[in-house]
Amino acid sequence: MKLILASSSPFRRELLARLMIPFDVVVPDVDETPRPGELPPVLVERLAISKAQAVATRCPGALVIGSDQVAVHDGVIVGKPHTHERAVAQLQAASGKVVVLHTGLALVNADSGRVQSEVVPYRVMFRSLSDTQIESYLRKEQPYHCAGSVKSEGLGVALLERFDGEDPATLVGLPLIRLVRMLENEGLAVI
């Protein structure tokens, strides 16, 4: 079967390429607005499934991967900042605190309709950050399209004290360990 990543994220594309399996990328058209009262793990699982299913309906004979991620601290979902000012506010709020990233992962078999999905948490402890450190980081990295304003695979690692999770790829947005198992469940051996 053909493998498709239902994502516009260059970071997820880079992660999936690590598995050395040929794949295509199709950008899904899915409304990512949270539903009233929707908890972060429920939101990311719903969106991961929706993205994969939206592409699967257009691509028979494919296994379609969907993923979504939100950062949560102090019980509040922290999305992509898109602006410098919002990134400053996000990093000031996260300074010295633990942020939990919830990553939803789904694999949809376009022919059978079978859906496999999981939510993988990852905890990140931020260092206590000064305004000068935050400004310096944002000028250098410009992570305005990264949840929580941190690009941990780059300079963002300097903002962090420690990580707690089972798969470091989850931090970037695509839990590869879980994905390998899902692919094998569909008969696609990675190694």
Buried (B, 14 or more C-beta within 10 A) or exposed (E): BEBBBBBEBEBBBBBBEEBEBEBEBBEBEBEBEBEEEBEBBBBBBBBBBBBBBBBBEEBEEBBBBBBBBBBBBEEEBBBBBEEBEBBBBBBEBBBEEBBBBBBBBBBBBBEEEEBBBBBBBBEBBBBEBEEEBBBEBBEEBBBBBBBBBBBBBEBBEBBBEEBEBEBBBBBBBBBBEBBBBBBEEBEBEEE
